[in-house]
Amino acid sequence: MARGGCIPLRQQFGKVGVESSPVSEMSSRGVPCLTLLIAGRMTGVSKQDIRQQMWDYMESQNLADFPRPVHHRIPNFKGASRAAEHFPRLQAFKVARTIKVNPDAPQTNARFFVLDSKKTLLVPTPRLRTGLFNKITPPPGATKDILRKCATSQGVRSYSTPVGLDSRVLVDLVVVGSVAVSEKGWRIGKGEGYADLEYAMMVSMGAVSQGTPVVTIVHDCQVVDIPEALLEDHDLTVDYILTPTRVIATGCERPKPTGIIWSKISSEVMGKIPILRSLRCRERQAGRDVTLQDEPRHLLGTGSRQPPPLSTVRRHQDPEQPESCSGQGEDGPSNTVFIGNLPRGTRVSELKRALRELGTVPQRLTWQGPRRRAFLHYEAPISAQQAVSCLQGLRLGAATLKVALARPQRAGEGTGSCAEEPRPDRRSAVSGL
């Protein structure tokens, strides 16, 4: 007999070194659940092992609704709407004015309750590609049926307004999805890290604090024992777990992330998330260490407010940017930034929009669209160097732009000139932002 009077139906985990295997049980409430019974110490188990076991179990027991299979997803479990009915009864919900809810299917009813209670609903953008989150604004006089539509994934797309970094929004309550979660408040997501990153980004922009409650809504079987050794500093913990049959106040005392841990983020991820680049630029200017996971530590001058010289920023020699464009020439540092590899057909307004989003607006811009390049002119060399750092990895469409300081001006040369390229010409359009 297992703990709590449960009769286990043994299922081997199939991994060497696991001293205690997950078992499916019937809880005292008659609800199928999956439990990691830990006899002594559990070794060799990873987060992915637990995810895989959970996904396999939910599929084999037919515990999920569309989309199926549940693998690599936050499972849309049967009973999700019923579990969400606990949400508006929480005191944390009653006193909240602005609530952020993840966009996954099992939280549809939670989003509806936020809208029906006339509270502000924020939903993260998919994979954070177009910003951090959107505010969902139903049409005036919306009925409950319309509010339910607004709470769906299609409604989120149709009735949303982007919320920028400078919005000064304060989030009173956070709802995240989970693949597995423990009664202690330890959570495992689907493995892509977006929920953890969303929370860390909200901390960085001052939207949440350590006292902001975090809720997750799951099936009873998703509440399992999770070895504490699997938790890392960037992992988000939860304060409340809602299932179809119960509400669990975890009382979790483990600190939540205190901001973005840049050493956990790769250059590839940075290239996919524009708002992350903007936050990184702000934190660098504030003197914080923003060295990336795959970036040599000496490149960013850890702890310094001074941005690195170009020679340390550029990852490889660019055939369009000869070595003579070092940005630290004999005439002094440059205050002009070269942008190359612009996609064909790009409009200057698209580049301006990207620069505004990243907070790297120059005094003026020299546009050479037909030659697929532009020059950004800043007031001081330090501003140009900071822009080079912020714009590394910037993408427009499918193209990653080439970014470097232009060589300082010499007598008889145009602003931001170079021996070959980059060199603005006098026929180029010059505009402000």
C-alpha positions as CSV (number, residue, x, y, z in Angstrom):
1,M,0.0,0.0,0.0
2,A,1.4,3.4,-1.0
3,R,1.3,6.5,1.1
4,G,-2.1,8.1,1.6
5,G,-3.8,4.7,1.3
6,C,-3.3,4.6,-2.5
7,I,-2.9,1.4,-4.4
8,P,-0.1,1.9,-7.0
9,L,-0.3,0.5,-10.5
10,R,3.5,0.1,-11.2
11,Q,5.0,1.6,-14.3
12,Q,8.8,1.4,-14.7
13,F,10.4,4.7,-15.6
14,G,12.9,3.0,-17.9
15,K,15.9,5.0,-16.8
16,V,19.0,3.6,-15.1
17,G,19.7,5.2,-11.8
18,V,16.1,5.9,-10.8
19,E,15.6,4.4,-7.4
20,S,11.9,5.1,-7.2
21,S,9.6,5.1,-10.3
22,P,6.5,7.1,-11.1
23,V,3.3,5.2,-10.5
24,S,-0.3,6.0,-11.5
25,E,-2.5,5.9,-8.4
26,M,-6.2,6.4,-7.5
27,S,-6.3,9.2,-5.0
28,S,-8.6,9.3,-2.0
29,R,-11.0,11.3,-4.2
30,G,-11.1,8.6,-6.9
31,V,-9.2,10.8,-9.3
32,P,-6.4,9.2,-11.4
33,C,-3.1,10.8,-10.5
34,L,0.6,10.3,-11.3
35,T,3.0,10.4,-8.3
36,L,6.7,10.2,-8.0
37,L,7.2,8.1,-4.9
38,I,10.6,9.0,-3.5
39,A,12.1,6.3,-1.4
40,G,15.3,7.9,0.0
41,R,17.0,9.8,-2.8
42,M,16.0,10.0,-6.4
43,T,18.9,10.3,-8.8
44,G,19.2,10.5,-12.6
45,V,15.8,12.1,-13.1
46,S,15.6,15.2,-15.3
47,K,12.8,17.6,-15.9
48,Q,12.4,16.2,-19.4
49,D,11.9,12.7,-17.9
50,I,9.0,14.0,-15.8
51,R,7.5,15.9,-18.8
52,Q,7.7,12.8,-21.0
53,Q,6.2,10.5,-18.3
54,M,3.4,13.1,-17.8
55,W,2.6,13.5,-21.5
56,D,2.7,9.7,-22.0
57,Y,0.4,9.1,-19.1
58,M,-2.2,11.8,-20.1
59,E,-2.3,10.4,-23.6
60,S,-2.6,6.8,-22.4
61,Q,-5.4,7.7,-20.0
62,N,-7.2,10.0,-22.5
63,L,-7.1,12.9,-20.0
64,A,-6.7,15.6,-22.6
65,D,-8.9,17.5,-25.1
66,F,-7.8,19.1,-28.4
67,P,-5.0,19.7,-29.4
68,R,-3.6,16.2,-29.3
69,P,-1.2,14.7,-28.7
70,V,-0.2,16.7,-25.7
71,H,3.5,16.1,-26.1
72,H,5.5,19.3,-26.2
73,R,2.5,21.3,-25.0
74,I,0.9,22.7,-21.9
75,P,-1.8,19.9,-21.8
76,N,-5.4,21.0,-22.5
77,F,-6.7,18.6,-19.9
78,K,-10.3,17.5,-19.4
79,G,-11.9,19.4,-16.6
80,A,-9.8,22.6,-17.3
81,S,-13.0,24.8,-17.2
82,R,-14.0,23.3,-13.9
83,A,-10.6,23.8,-12.4
84,A,-10.7,27.5,-13.5
85,E,-13.9,28.0,-11.5
86,H,-11.8,28.1,-8.4
87,F,-10.0,31.1,-9.8
88,P,-12.5,34.0,-9.1
89,R,-12.9,32.6,-5.5
90,L,-9.3,33.3,-4.6
91,Q,-8.8,36.3,-2.4
92,A,-5.8,37.2,-4.6
93,F,-8.2,37.3,-7.6
94,K,-10.8,39.5,-5.8
95,V,-8.3,42.2,-4.9
96,A,-6.4,42.2,-8.2
97,R,-7.0,44.8,-10.9
98,T,-4.5,43.7,-13.6
99,I,-4.0,39.9,-14.2
100,K,-1.6,38.3,-16.6
101,V,-2.8,34.9,-17.9
102,N,-0.9,32.6,-20.3
103,P,-2.4,32.1,-23.8
104,D,-2.7,28.3,-23.6
105,A,-6.0,26.5,-24.1
106,P,-6.5,25.2,-20.5
107,Q,-6.5,28.8,-19.2
108,T,-9.3,30.0,-21.5
109,N,-11.9,30.0,-18.8
110,A,-9.5,31.8,-16.4
111,R,-9.2,34.6,-19.1
112,F,-13.0,34.7,-19.3
113,F,-13.3,35.2,-15.6
114,V,-10.9,38.1,-15.7
115,L,-12.8,39.9,-18.4
116,D,-16.2,39.0,-16.9
117,S,-15.0,40.6,-13.6
118,K,-14.1,43.8,-15.5
119,K,-10.5,43.5,-14.6
120,T,-7.6,44.2,-17.0
121,L,-6.4,41.1,-18.8
122,L,-2.9,40.8,-20.1
123,V,-1.8,37.9,-22.3
124,P,1.8,37.2,-23.4
125,T,2.4,37.3,-27.1
126,P,3.2,33.9,-28.7
127,R,6.9,33.2,-28.1
128,L,7.4,36.9,-27.2
129,R,8.1,37.7,-30.9
130,T,6.1,40.9,-31.1
131,G,6.5,42.2,-27.5
132,L,5.9,41.0,-24.0
133,F,2.1,41.0,-23.7
134,N,-1.1,42.4,-25.1
135,K,-4.1,44.0,-23.3
136,I,-7.4,42.4,-24.2
137,T,-10.1,45.0,-24.7
138,P,-13.6,43.6,-25.4
139,P,-15.9,45.7,-27.5
140,P,-18.2,48.1,-25.6
141,G,-21.3,46.4,-24.2
142,A,-19.9,42.9,-24.7
143,T,-22.1,40.1,-23.6
144,K,-20.9,37.0,-21.8
145,D,-20.8,35.1,-25.1
146,I,-18.6,37.8,-26.7
147,L,-16.4,37.8,-23.6
148,R,-15.9,34.0,-24.0
149,K,-14.9,34.6,-27.6
150,C,-12.4,37.3,-26.4
151,A,-10.9,34.8,-24.1
152,T,-10.1,32.3,-26.8
153,S,-6.9,32.3,-28.8
154,Q,-8.7,33.9,-31.8
155,G,-10.3,36.5,-29.5
156,V,-6.9,37.3,-28.0
157,R,-5.6,38.0,-31.5
158,S,-8.7,40.1,-32.5
159,Y,-9.2,42.2,-29.4
160,S,-5.6,42.9,-28.3
161,T,-3.5,46.1,-28.0
162,P,0.3,45.8,-27.4
163,V,1.6,46.9,-24.1
164,G,5.1,48.6,-24.4
165,L,8.0,48.6,-22.0
166,D,7.3,52.2,-21.0
167,S,3.6,51.5,-20.1
168,R,4.5,51.3,-16.3
169,V,1.9,48.5,-16.0
170,L,1.6,46.8,-12.6
171,V,0.5,43.2,-12.6
172,D,-1.3,42.0,-9.5
173,L,-1.7,38.3,-10.3
174,V,0.0,35.9,-12.7
175,V,-1.3,32.7,-14.2
176,V,1.0,30.3,-15.9
177,G,0.6,26.9,-17.5
178,S,2.4,23.8,-16.2
179,V,3.2,20.2,-17.4
180,A,3.9,19.2,-13.8
181,V,3.8,20.9,-10.4
182,S,4.4,19.9,-6.9
183,E,2.4,20.8,-3.8
184,K,5.5,22.7,-2.6
185,G,5.0,25.1,-5.5
186,W,7.8,23.8,-7.8
187,R,6.8,23.9,-11.4
188,I,7.9,22.3,-14.7
189,G,6.8,23.8,-18.0
190,K,7.0,22.4,-21.5
191,G,10.7,23.0,-21.7
192,E,11.0,26.2,-23.8
193,G,11.4,28.5,-20.8
194,Y,9.0,31.2,-22.0
195,A,6.9,31.4,-18.8
196,D,10.1,31.8,-16.7
197,L,11.4,34.4,-19.1
198,E,8.1,36.3,-19.2
199,Y,8.2,36.6,-15.4
200,A,11.8,37.7,-15.4
201,M,11.1,40.3,-18.0
202,M,8.1,41.6,-15.9
203,V,10.5,41.9,-12.9
204,S,13.0,43.8,-15.0
205,M,10.3,46.3,-16.2
206,G,8.9,46.7,-12.6
207,A,5.6,45.0,-13.4
208,V,5.8,42.4,-10.7
209,S,7.6,41.8,-7.3
210,Q,8.3,38.9,-5.0
211,G,4.9,39.5,-3.4
212,T,2.9,39.0,-6.7
213,P,1.0,35.7,-6.4
214,V,1.5,33.1,-9.1
215,V,-1.3,30.6,-10.0
216,T,-1.2,27.5,-12.2
217,I,-4.3,25.5,-13.3
218,V,-3.7,21.7,-13.9
219,H,-5.3,18.3,-13.9
220,D,-5.0,16.4,-10.6
221,C,-2.6,13.9,-12.2
222,Q,-0.2,16.8,-12.9
223,V,0.4,17.4,-9.2
224,V,3.5,15.3,-8.5
225,D,6.6,15.2,-6.3
226,I,9.5,17.0,-8.0
227,P,13.0,16.6,-6.7
228,E,14.3,20.0,-5.4
229,A,17.6,19.3,-7.0
230,L,16.0,20.0,-10.4
231,L,15.1,23.6,-9.6
232,E,17.3,26.4,-10.9
233,D,17.5,30.1,-10.1
234,H,15.5,31.1,-13.2
235,D,12.6,28.6,-12.4
236,L,9.3,30.3,-11.5
237,T,7.5,28.8,-8.5
238,V,3.7,29.0,-7.9
239,D,1.7,30.0,-4.8
240,Y,-1.7,28.4,-5.8
241,I,-2.5,25.2,-7.7
242,L,-6.0,24.9,-9.0
243,T,-7.3,21.4,-10.1
244,P,-10.8,20.2,-10.9
245,T,-11.1,18.9,-7.3
246,R,-9.1,21.2,-5.1
247,V,-7.2,24.4,-4.4
248,I,-3.7,24.0,-3.1
249,A,-2.0,26.9,-1.3
250,T,1.7,25.9,-1.6
251,G,3.1,28.3,0.9
252,C,6.2,28.2,-1.2
253,E,9.1,30.2,0.4
254,R,11.6,29.6,-2.4
255,P,12.4,33.1,-3.9
256,K,11.1,33.8,-7.4
257,P,13.5,35.0,-10.1
258,T,14.7,38.5,-9.4
259,G,15.2,39.5,-13.0
260,I,16.6,38.2,-16.3
261,I,19.6,35.9,-15.9
262,W,21.4,36.9,-19.0
263,S,24.0,34.1,-18.7
264,K,21.1,31.6,-19.3
265,I,20.1,33.3,-22.6
266,S,21.7,32.5,-26.0
267,S,22.4,34.8,-28.9
268,E,19.9,32.8,-30.9
269,V,17.2,33.5,-28.4
270,M,18.2,37.2,-28.4
271,G,17.8,37.3,-32.1
272,K,14.2,36.0,-31.9
273,I,12.9,38.3,-29.2
274,P,13.2,42.1,-30.0
275,I,11.9,43.2,-26.6
276,L,14.6,41.2,-24.9
277,R,17.2,43.1,-26.8
278,S,15.6,46.3,-25.7
279,L,15.6,45.2,-22.0
280,R,19.3,44.1,-22.4
281,C,20.2,47.5,-23.7
282,R,18.5,49.2,-20.7
283,E,20.2,47.0,-18.2
284,R,23.6,47.4,-19.8
285,Q,23.2,51.2,-19.6
286,A,22.3,50.7,-15.9
287,G,25.7,49.0,-15.4
288,R,24.4,45.4,-15.0
289,D,26.2,42.3,-16.3
290,V,24.3,41.3,-19.5
291,T,26.8,38.7,-20.8
292,L,25.0,36.0,-22.8
293,Q,25.3,32.3,-22.4
294,D,27.5,31.9,-25.6
295,E,29.3,35.2,-25.4
296,P,32.9,35.4,-24.0
297,R,32.7,37.2,-20.7
298,H,35.3,39.8,-21.5
299,L,33.5,41.1,-24.5
300,L,30.9,43.1,-22.7
301,G,33.1,44.7,-20.0
302,T,31.2,43.1,-17.1
303,G,29.9,45.7,-14.6
304,S,30.9,48.6,-16.7
305,R,28.7,51.3,-18.0
306,Q,31.0,51.8,-21.0
307,P,30.0,49.7,-24.1
308,P,32.7,47.7,-25.7
309,P,34.6,48.9,-28.7
310,L,33.5,47.6,-32.1
311,S,36.4,45.2,-32.4
312,T,35.0,43.2,-29.4
313,V,31.4,43.4,-30.6
314,R,31.7,42.1,-34.1
315,R,31.7,38.3,-34.1
316,H,33.4,37.8,-37.5
317,Q,34.9,39.8,-40.3
318,D,32.2,41.1,-42.5
319,P,33.0,41.2,-46.2
320,E,30.9,44.4,-46.5
321,Q,32.7,46.0,-43.5
322,P,36.5,45.9,-44.1
323,E,38.9,46.0,-41.1
324,S,39.5,49.7,-41.8
325,C,36.0,50.3,-40.4
326,S,37.1,49.7,-36.9
327,G,35.2,52.6,-35.3
328,Q,38.3,53.6,-33.4
329,G,40.4,55.2,-36.2
330,E,43.1,57.8,-36.0
331,D,40.6,60.6,-36.1
332,G,38.9,59.5,-32.9
333,P,35.8,57.3,-32.2
334,S,32.9,57.4,-34.6
335,N,29.4,58.6,-33.8
336,T,27.9,56.9,-36.8
337,V,26.5,53.3,-37.0
338,F,26.4,51.3,-40.2
339,I,23.4,49.0,-40.9
340,G,23.8,46.6,-43.7
341,N,22.0,43.5,-45.2
342,L,18.7,45.2,-45.2
343,P,16.1,43.0,-46.9
344,R,15.2,44.0,-50.5
345,G,12.1,46.2,-50.4
346,T,12.6,47.3,-46.8
347,R,11.1,50.7,-46.1
348,V,12.8,53.3,-43.9
349,S,9.7,53.3,-41.6
350,E,10.3,49.6,-40.8
351,L,13.9,50.4,-39.6
352,K,12.7,53.4,-37.7
353,R,10.0,51.3,-35.9
354,A,12.6,48.7,-34.9
355,L,15.0,51.4,-33.6
356,R,12.2,53.0,-31.5
357,E,11.3,49.6,-30.0
358,L,14.9,49.0,-29.0
359,G,15.3,52.5,-27.6
360,T,18.3,53.3,-29.9
361,V,16.8,56.3,-31.8
362,P,19.6,58.3,-33.6
363,Q,19.6,62.1,-34.1
364,R,19.2,61.5,-37.8
365,L,19.3,58.6,-40.3
366,T,20.9,58.3,-43.7
367,W,18.9,55.9,-45.8
368,Q,20.4,54.0,-48.8
369,G,17.6,51.5,-49.3
370,P,18.5,50.6,-52.9
371,R,22.0,49.6,-51.6
372,R,20.4,47.8,-48.7
373,R,22.0,49.8,-46.0
374,A,21.6,52.8,-43.7
375,F,23.6,55.0,-41.4
376,L,22.6,56.1,-37.9
377,H,24.1,59.4,-36.7
378,Y,24.3,59.9,-32.9
379,E,25.2,62.9,-30.8
380,A,28.2,61.2,-29.2
381,P,30.5,58.2,-29.9
382,I,29.4,56.5,-26.7
383,S,25.8,56.6,-27.9
384,A,26.8,55.0,-31.2
385,Q,28.7,52.3,-29.3
386,Q,25.8,51.5,-27.1
387,A,23.6,51.3,-30.2
388,V,26.0,48.8,-31.8
389,S,25.7,46.6,-28.7
390,C,21.9,46.9,-28.6
391,L,21.4,46.2,-32.3
392,Q,23.5,43.0,-32.5
393,G,21.3,40.2,-33.8
394,L,18.5,42.6,-35.0
395,R,16.3,41.0,-37.6
396,L,14.0,42.6,-40.2
397,G,11.9,39.9,-41.9
398,A,14.1,36.8,-42.4
399,A,17.4,38.8,-42.5
400,T,19.8,39.4,-39.7
401,L,21.2,42.9,-40.1
402,K,24.9,43.7,-40.1
403,V,25.7,46.3,-37.5
404,A,29.1,48.2,-37.0
405,L,30.5,51.6,-36.3
406,A,31.4,53.5,-39.4
407,R,34.9,54.9,-39.6
408,P,35.3,58.5,-38.3
409,Q,35.0,61.3,-40.8
410,R,38.1,62.6,-42.4
411,A,38.7,65.8,-44.4
412,G,37.0,65.5,-47.8
413,E,34.9,62.4,-46.8
414,G,31.2,62.1,-46.1
415,T,30.0,61.4,-42.6
416,G,30.7,57.9,-41.4
417,S,33.0,57.0,-44.3
418,C,35.2,54.0,-44.8
419,A,37.9,53.0,-47.2
420,E,35.4,50.9,-49.2
421,E,32.2,50.2,-47.4
422,P,30.3,51.5,-45.5
423,R,30.2,55.0,-46.9
424,P,27.1,57.2,-47.2
425,D,26.8,59.2,-50.3
426,R,25.5,62.7,-50.7
427,R,22.5,61.6,-52.8
428,S,21.1,59.5,-49.9
429,A,18.0,60.5,-48.1
430,V,18.6,61.9,-44.7
431,S,15.8,62.0,-42.2
432,G,15.1,62.3,-38.5
433,L,13.2,59.9,-36.3
